């Protein structure tokens, strides 16, 4: 009986953790879940490790550590950041492209004769897309993380615990430089330049004065006009903390069901970053010729959760369990957008705090093995879904003087992946 009782130890709150189930197996008589002080003896087999207790039916502390590999959805849309080519602001680039070198009638060095004046503001180049936000969606990798659990189980099976889950920062990036795909540089090498339609910016962001070897100084005005290099990146991470209880609802010789209640904090943090470099016609650039745009969205959610957990003993020390809970979360969203120079000498920023209601669902399916009393090994799958959060599917505000309007509500976030870990009962 004692051996079977040790195998019937089950898992608390969908995490890795609970006291051995000896008290559960032998305390299901007429008096309910309490073992009534019955001496369940020592574990079988006896393991020379400082785990478990000679009286597990009385409850005690437990700890667990679980490692995860999760992937998180990225709500990035189709926004073109840059195209191939440049704008000739004063027409002088077109003028010089239409000119020619002639030899004076009397001989001597060739003389350059400009062509007809060009159209101010005309776009030169193919205009082929060079950089798009949706390129950051091309990879769908899993990110490592961990979960820690600390708790205490009482004699009647009720338990209190604290859980902390952290998913490491996932980073994705893509860039565009002077050589287009297939070396399609275009007539007069115009497609070796990059252009983004940023406007309403001050003179601090003018970039190199002579980015081409023709045209007047400032003809390709702006760091984002006739740029040499651009790169976009996206980072995201996830944290969750639960303070909760597990209350037994029903139990028999092979299964048990519990109610889960508590309070939860969840945090989804994301940052989009765009870096642009302006070089002169000799390929030189300094920190003041680099523009950095960033867009940070921080969804901090607070609220109660309610759920249940059901676990069934399969035999051979193995149990399968399912956990599900719903949380009503208040989402306090901080949104920040900024343009700044590489040397930090000039910048502009916009920030706003928003409040939304964000329902959240957590689900887990786990397979747990109890090799000896006081020790549990687990492997499982988990998923999370959060609705009505704030995101930035088109994260770039090209109007330097007004960075508002890039954020949207109603975004649905998904996280799913595998987890494995170990729990000890003291």
C-alpha positions, 0 to 999 in steps of 0.5 A: 500500500505504501508503494502504491501511495508513493506512486499516487503523488500528483502535481500541484497547480499545473507546475511541478510540485506537490507532496507525495500522494501517500496521504491521498491514497490512504486518507480517502476513507470515511473521514475524507481527505485527511489521513487522520494520523495514520502511520504510512511508514517510510518510502519504498524504495529507501533513497539516501537523499535529503528529500521527502519526509517520514510523514508526508501525509502531514504536508510540508514545503516543496520546490520545483525548477522547470525548463521551457522552450517556447515561441511567441507570436509576433504581430508585425504587419506589411510596412515598407521601410525603405526602397532602392533609389534616392530623391533629388531635392534641388534637381542638381543630381539630374542636372549633372547626370545629364551633363557631359565632358567636352574638350575645349576647341583650343585643347586642354583638360576636358570641361564638364558641362551640366545638363538641363536643370532637373525636377526638384524632389524627383525620385531617381532609381527603381523604387524596388522595396529593400526593407519591409517589417514583415521580413522579421516574421520569416523565422519562427524559433523557440526561445529558452526559459525557466519556471521556479515554484515554491510552495507549502502543502497542508495536511488536508491537501490545500496548498499555497504557492508562488510561481515565476516564469521567465522566457528569455529575450528573442531577437530577430533582425534583417538589413539592407545595404548598397548591393541589391539582390542579384547585383541589380544596381540599376542605371548610374548605380542609383539602386545602390542607395536606400530611401525611406520617406521620413519627413518633418525632421530638423537639420541635425538629421541632415546626414552627410552633405555630399553623399554622391560625387555629383549634384550640389551639397545637400541635394540628397538631404537627410540621413534616410535619403541616399542612405548606405545601410539600414537594419531593422530588429525586433526583440520580445520577452515574457514574464509571469508570476502567480500567487495562488492556492490549490484546493482539492475538489474530489479524489479517488484511488486513481485520480484527483481534481482540484480548484485553482485560484490566485492573482497573476502578473504577466508582462509582454515586452517588445521593441522594434529598432531601425538604424540608418547610416548616411555615408559620403561619396568616399564611404565615410560616416560618423555617429552624427550620420546615424539615425536610430528609431525605436518603438517599445510596447510594454503590456503589464497585466494584473488580475485574478485567475480561476481554473482547475487541474485534473490528474490520472494515475496510469501505473508504473509511477506515471500520471497524466494531468491537465491544467486550465485557467482563465484570468481577467487582466487589467493591461497597463500599456506603456508605448514609447517611440523615439528618433535619435542620433547615434551620438545622442546629440539630438532626439525626439520622443513620444510616450503614452500610457493606455489601459485595456482589459485583456482576458488570458487563458493558460493550458498545460498537458503534462506527463509526470513520473514519480520514481521515488517518494519526494521526487517528481520528473515532468515533461509536457506541453503548454500554451497561453493566449492573451486577448485585447493587448496593444501592439504596433503592426506597422511600427514606424512613424515616418512623421518625425514631428508626430510619432503617435498613431502607430499602436493598435489594440485588439492584438491576440498573443500566443505562446506555446512550447515544451517544458521539462523539469524536476520537483522535490518535496521536503 
